[in-house]
Amino acid sequence: MENQLFQKLIQIRQDLHQHPELGFKEFRTSSLVQRHLEGLHIPFEMVAETGVLATLSKGTGPIVVLRADMDALPIKEDTGLSFSSVYENKMHACGHDLHTTMLLGAAYLLQQRDFNGTVKFLFQPSEEGNLRSPESGKSGGQIIAESGKLKNAKAVIGLHVNPLMRLGTLGFTHGEALSNVCNFIITVKGVSGHAGALEHVIDPVLISSQLIVSAQSIISHTAPTQPAVLAFTTTEIVGEPAYNIIPETVILKGSLRVLNLETYNTIVERLKALLTGMEISYACKIDLEFTAYYPSLLNDSKIDAELGTVKEEIFGANIIQQGGQLIAEDFAFYSRQVSSVFYFLGAAVEEQETYFLHHPKVMFNENCIPKGSTFLSESAVRLMS
């Protein structure tokens, strides 16, 4: 990558980092992307409210989709960077500013390349969740996947920066790479009454305690050798608490994360069965609601094999075979429709204390941009050839 383009991309990245926007509110980010695409004379259309899907065709050949996410997180930045977020509680703590920048860099590179086929540049909104969604309960990736706009593609390629991986490295996992994840709400409703007259009440606090312990046993008996986590993260007693009153309702919230899709479905069914049994045993009412779901991300080994020489040319021996991780990505929705590959790009800052994604102090090495943009562009060319 020429230094002039690299410096342009640095400016883009720092601008985006200073002006982070939450999911489905990426209006300024989307406008910036559109301006650069117009300057490159690459036509585009709007998708999923603020998303941009651009198309660059040269001759006849396969369609390859390159994807970047654009949204930030509701986090107060604490990095001390000269280009820190100008907004109080918004931060690009997951590196999406870098993803957007690298995809624009790939567009600049591919505009100058000869190839036979079509590259679609997907600048996706709201990877981080479905809040503010125009389609209730759906993230940006799910909406776009279900729109059918990518169904004729040969492959979709995604790239995610990792602040714990050394600069110049590329990580990949074959098969199920990132986990099935859902958020859940369990509402336990009993009968309120005096704490000294337990024969007249049904205690939802006691039932909730038993529920939490019993639910954990589902993991140990269903997935003892597989990555799986059932985490209860919030407990709420409905109403004004008092020492001498048994409440009527307790609400439990949490997250279920399971790498394997079949195992995930089994755990969900056993959780439902557990709650039904507890309703009968305790004569209470228990409701289970799922508020979000991302399937496991499925990497296509054949597509990865086609990119073998590209990876070697750009990263040499610095290619890391990784295992499945209990984090979620709505790139998974594409991977369940089209052959897809999702890579992690090393972006560690040397001589700095390292923090992982979603931390207010997390920082990324901007020198990963040239390799990221080059890898995306060269991968598209290889898959079209």
ZADOTOR-672247 format. One line per 8 residues: number of its first residue (from 1); their letters; for each residue x, y, z of C-alpha. Coordinates in pm, whole numbers, plus 50000, padded with zeros to 5 digits. Each point is the difference from the previous one (the first is absolute). Layout:
NUM = A = X:Y:Z; ... .
END
This chain:
1 = MENQLFQK = 50000:50000:50000; 50133:50342:49904; 50076:50235:50288; 49762:50267:49863; 49704:49761:50021; 50112:49878:50343; 50005:50356:50135; 49653:50061:49856 .
9 = LIQIRQDL = 49873:49690:50175; 50158:50107:50331; 49808:50328:49976; 49678:49814:49926; 50050:49765:50294; 50074:50277:50248; 49699:50199:49879; 49776:49697:50048 .
17 = HQHPELGF = 50150:49929:50341; 49931:50355:50117; 49638:49980:49885; 49865:49658:50102; 49632:49925:49942; 49780:49728:50147; 49820:49735:49797; 49749:50120:49741 .
25 = KEFRTSSL = 50108:50356:50081; 50318:50000:49787; 49887:50299:49791; 50329:50191:49996; 50201:49681:49948; 49776:49896:49712; 50031:50344:49839; 50379:49983:50021 .
33 = VQRHLEGL = 49998:49658:49831; 49769:50126:49728; 50223:50300:49925; 50302:49778:49945; 49804:49759:49782; 49872:50290:49790; 50358:50121:49961; 50093:49654:49873 .
41 = HIPFEMVA = 49697:49991:49768; 49878:49679:50163; 49617:49981:50002; 49824:49905:50322; 49660:49952:50163; 49879:50042:50356; 49917:49690:50205; 49869:49948:50353 .
49 = ETGVLATL = 49944:50372:50066; 50359:50131:50015; 50187:49718:49825; 50171:50043:49664; 50036:49726:49737; 50231:50104:49715; 50060:49805:49679; 50314:50003:49784 .
57 = SKGTGPIV = 49973:49785:49685; 50272:49940:49742; 49919:49738:49740; 49813:49679:50076; 50078:49768:50286; 49905:49904:50356; 49863:50238:50262; 50210:50043:50314 .
65 = VLRADMDA = 49875:50200:50300; 50238:50186:50233; 49835:50102:50328; 50079:50255:50272; 49788:50106:50298; 49964:50369:50089; 49838:50034:50345; 50156:50098:50331 .
73 = LPIKEDTG = 49922:49910:50361; 49840:50192:50293; 50332:50023:50185; 50184:50304:50140; 50345:50001:49839; 50304:50002:50228; 50294:49961:49760; 50150:50350:50013 .
81 = LSFSSVYE = 50041:50000:49621; 50023:50338:49829; 49706:49892:49783; 49784:49855:50279; 49624:50002:49965; 49845:50345:50021; 49680:49843:50134; 49962:49931:50372 .
89 = NKMHACGH = 49880:49638:49994; 50078:49871:49653; 50319:49824:49896; 50139:49784:49722; 50110:49739:50252; 49962:49709:49758; 50207:50139:49712; 49715:50057:49757 .
97 = DLHTTMLL = 50157:50332:49903; 50298:49800:49876; 49776:49750:49820; 49822:50279:49813; 50332:50164:49916; 50156:49678:49871; 49700:49929:49778; 50024:50350:49852 .
105 = GAAYLLQQ = 50369:49928:49946; 49907:49681:49814; 49763:50203:49781; 50283:50240:49911; 50230:49708:49916; 49743:49806:49797; 49896:50303:49797; 50354:49992:49857 .
113 = RDFNGTVK = 50012:49622:49943; 49901:49792:49700; 49771:49705:50071; 49705:49815:49857; 49705:49997:50232; 49817:50210:50256; 50106:50120:50342; 49733:50117:50242 .
121 = FLFQPSEE = 50116:50221:50286; 49762:49960:50293; 50020:50269:50268; 49766:49851:50256; 49820:50177:50287; 49938:49869:50350; 50208:49686:50042; 49997:50051:50377 .
129 = GNLRSPES = 49631:49932:50050; 49641:50064:49906; 49919:50311:50205; 49841:50269:49782; 49943:49738:49731; 49747:50086:49727; 49909:49630:50002; 49935:49896:50359 .
137 = GKSGGQII = 50258:49765:50145; 50235:50002:49700; 50355:50131:49965; 50134:50162:49685; 50157:49677:49880; 49682:49800:50046; 49790:50256:49812; 50241:50008:49705 .
145 = AESGKLKN = 50041:49621:49990; 49624:49953:49995; 49959:50261:49725; 50152:49758:49747; 50235:50262:49858; 50304:49775:50050; 49848:49664:49901; 50178:49978:49661 .
153 = AKAVIGLH = 50346:50066:50142; 50276:49741:49980; 50134:50106:50338; 49980:50260:50277; 50325:50108:50168; 50022:50165:50342; 50297:50131:50196; 50011:50096:50369 .
161 = VNPLMRLG = 50288:50169:50182; 50129:49835:50317; 50193:50222:50247; 50154:49695:50169; 50151:49859:49680; 50342:50116:49883; 50010:50242:49708; 50044:49817:49671 .
169 = TLGFTHGE = 49818:49681:50105; 49682:49846:49861; 49778:49760:50195; 49747:49752:49865; 49782:49717:50128; 49856:49727:49781; 49632:49913:50039; 49806:50155:50288 .
177 = ALSNVCNF = 50225:50286:50105; 49782:50224:50218; 49714:49891:50219; 49624:49995:49995; 49896:50275:50240; 49665:50104:50140; 49888:50237:50272; 49718:49876:50220 .
185 = IITVKGVS = 49753:50130:50258; 49846:49758:50252; 49709:50134:50204; 49912:49803:50314; 49661:50090:50145; 49893:49866:50338; 49763:50120:50274; 50101:50293:50219 .
193 = GHAGALEH = 49945:50012:50373; 50142:50039:50352; 50348:49856:50053; 49877:49830:50318; 49709:49823:49831; 50174:49793:49737; 49716:49747:49986; 49794:50266:49821 .
201 = VIDPVLIS = 50257:50115:49746; 50191:49864:49700; 50350:50143:50025; 50142:50104:49659; 50338:50082:50160; 50045:49643:50119; 49875:49862:49668; 50237:50228:49806 .
209 = SQLIVSAQ = 50293:49884:50212; 49917:49637:49929; 49949:50082:49633; 50346:50155:49962; 50173:49700:50158; 49796:49746:49804; 50052:50182:49670; 50377:49979:50042 .
217 = SIISHTAP = 49972:49622:50023; 49856:49999:49647; 50336:50122:49870; 50201:49746:50198; 49782:49710:49884; 49935:50109:49642; 50329:50154:49888; 50273:49881:50238 .
225 = TQPAVLAF = 50263:49994:49725; 49873:50287:49784; 50032:50379:50041; 49676:50115:50163; 49901:50263:50256; 49666:50075:50166; 50050:50327:50186; 49742:50170:50224 .
233 = TTTEIVGE = 50107:50364:49997; 49709:50192:50155; 49750:49932:50277; 49711:50237:50059; 49730:49988:50266; 49686:50170:49869; 49859:50258:50239; 50138:50175:50307 .
241 = PAYNIIPE = 50218:49755:50198; 49936:49950:50370; 50154:49773:50265; 49668:49858:50113; 49821:49952:49667; 50040:49711:49755; 49979:50161:49654; 49768:49876:49729 .
249 = TVILKGSL = 50238:50012:49703; 50370:49954:49930; 50155:50063:49658; 50322:49827:49894; 50197:50110:49696; 50302:49848:49836; 50182:49860:49701; 50031:49652:49851 .
257 = RVLNLETY = 50310:49934:49787; 50063:49666:49832; 50244:49934:49716; 49819:49708:49836; 49655:50066:49852; 49858:49654:50077; 50119:50021:50360; 49855:50351:50032 .
265 = NTIVERLK = 49657:49874:49890; 50019:49711:50248; 50085:50234:50288; 49711:50232:49911; 49755:49709:50000; 50129:49871:50334; 49976:50348:50152; 49637:50021:49889 .
273 = ALLTGMEI = 49933:49656:50148; 50165:50101:50330; 49780:50309:50029; 49685:49799:49924; 50093:49750:50270; 50065:50275:50254; 49662:50157:49925; 49836:49670:50091 .
281 = SYACKIDL = 50218:49938:50307; 49960:50346:50152; 49650:50091:49870; 50142:50320:49853; 50006:50165:49659; 50330:50024:49806; 50030:50177:49665; 50303:49973:49770 .
289 = EFTAYYPS = 50069:50265:49735; 50289:50017:49755; 50083:50360:49905; 50279:49941:49747; 50164:49713:49818; 50309:49970:49782; 50075:49655:49851; 50350:49855:50007 .
297 = LLNDSKID = 50231:50141:49735; 50086:49732:49744; 50330:50034:49812; 50027:49826:49663; 50324:49802:49978; 49987:49981:49619; 49987:50378:49962; 50284:50033:50251 .
305 = AELGTVKE = 50204:49749:49799; 49950:50208:49683; 50154:50293:50186; 50303:49804:50115; 50253:50171:49772; 49853:50344:50076; 50045:49942:50373; 50356:49880:49952 .
313 = EIFGANII = 50094:50295:49778; 49869:50255:50249; 50058:49834:50340; 50269:49742:49930; 50044:49767:50296; 49789:50222:50229; 49676:49808:49947; 49840:49865:50318 .
321 = QQGGQLIA = 49760:49707:50014; 49755:50091:50275; 49730:49813:50190; 49634:50090:50038; 49922:50298:50224; 49695:50081:50214; 49947:50341:49845; 49736:50091:49744 .
329 = EDFAFYSR = 50001:50173:49663; 49701:50064:49778; 50222:49918:49702; 49869:49657:50098; 49673:50073:49820; 50190:50033:49670; 50200:49685:50072; 49679:49800:50034 .
337 = QVSSVFYF = 49885:50109:49650; 50317:50042:49791; 50344:49837:50014; 50187:50234:50234; 50334:50054:50170; 50066:50220:50302; 50352:50084:50112; 50160:50175:50297 .
345 = LGAAVEEQ = 50272:50254:49923; 50275:50076:50249; 49984:50360:50125; 50190:50003:50330; 50163:50329:50101; 50362:49937:50100; 50124:50113:50341; 49644:50062:50121 .
353 = ETYFLHHP = 49793:49811:50252; 49760:49794:49796; 49623:49987:50042; 49747:49793:49812; 49703:50114:49797; 49726:50205:50169; 50234:50144:50264; 50013:50383:50049 .
361 = KVMFNENC = 50382:49989:49977; 50032:49775:49695; 50228:50131:49724; 50082:49867:49654; 50313:50033:49788; 49916:50200:49688; 50288:49833:49817; 49769:49703:49949 .
369 = IPKGSTFL = 49804:50199:49741; 50224:49933:49695; 50001:49624:50056; 49626:49997:50066; 49908:50196:49687; 50246:49805:49786; 49877:49667:50131; 49637:50088:49927 .
377 = SESAVRLM = 50072:50125:49649; 50235:49718:49902; 49764:49738:50141; 49716:50135:49787; 50217:49990:49686; 50111:49644:50074; 49647:49875:50057; 49883:50159:49675 .
385 = S = 50282:49852:49793 .
END
